[in-house]
Amino acid sequence: AYSFNHPEIIKELADARDRGIRIRFLLDKEHKYELLDKEKLNYRIWNTSGLHHIKAILVDSKILFFGTGNFSLSGLTEDWNGYIETEFNTDR
């Protein structure tokens, strides 16, 4: 993700981590992630060039939430972004 600073989402992810859920992030090098650091959520930095157009969250290899917006307050609520959530059929 290009930015990831929505406090409610970060809190929920920290709670999930505390329940034993594995959380992984790949984030842009141009931003600081103080809220992730505060919650002691580990992340990797994307150090190559290029824009991050599609942002995605994959849950249990079954549910994919993706879209054009960043996981920030403005990205989720104020900007003109589109999101899709889909579930994979893993019984095939």
CORJONOR-V561135 format. One record per backbone hydrogen bond with DSSP energy under -0.5 kcal/mol. NH is the residue of the N-H (numbers start at 1). CO is the residue of the C=O. E is the energy in kcal/mol with one decimal. If there is no record, write none. Layout:
((NH | CO | E) (NH | CO | E))
This chain:
((5 | 71 | -1.2) (6 | 71 | -1.5) (7 | 5 | -0.7) (10 | 6 | -2.4) (11 | 7 | -2.2) (12 | 8 | -2.2) (13 | 9 | -2.4) (14 | 10 | -2.3) (15 | 11 | -2.4) (16 | 12 | -2.3) (17 | 13 | -2.5) (18 | 14 | -2.1) (19 | 15 | -1.0) (19 | 16 | -0.6) (20 | 17 | -1.9) (21 | 16 | -2.3) (23 | 21 | -0.5) (27 | 44 | -2.9) (28 | 1 | -1.8) (29 | 46 | -0.9) (31 | 28 | -0.9) (37 | 33 | -2.4) (38 | 34 | -2.9) (39 | 35 | -1.8) (40 | 37 | -1.3) (41 | 36 | -2.9) (42 | 40 | -0.6) (44 | 25 | -2.0) (46 | 27 | -4.0) (47 | 45 | -0.8) (53 | 51 | -0.9) (55 | 53 | -0.5) (55 | 67 | -3.0) (57 | 65 | -2.7) (59 | 57 | -0.5) (59 | 63 | -3.0) (60 | 58 | -0.6) (62 | 59 | -2.7) (63 | 59 | -2.1) (64 | 86 | -3.0) (65 | 57 | -2.7) (65 | 63 | -0.5) (66 | 64 | -0.5) (66 | 84 | -2.8) (67 | 55 | -2.1) (68 | 82 | -1.9) (71 | 3 | -1.2) (72 | 70 | -1.9) (76 | 72 | -2.2) (77 | 73 | -1.8) (78 | 74 | -1.8) (79 | 74 | -2.6) (81 | 79 | -1.5) (84 | 66 | -3.1) (86 | 64 | -2.5) (88 | 62 | -3.8) (90 | 88 | -0.9) (92 | 89 | -0.6))
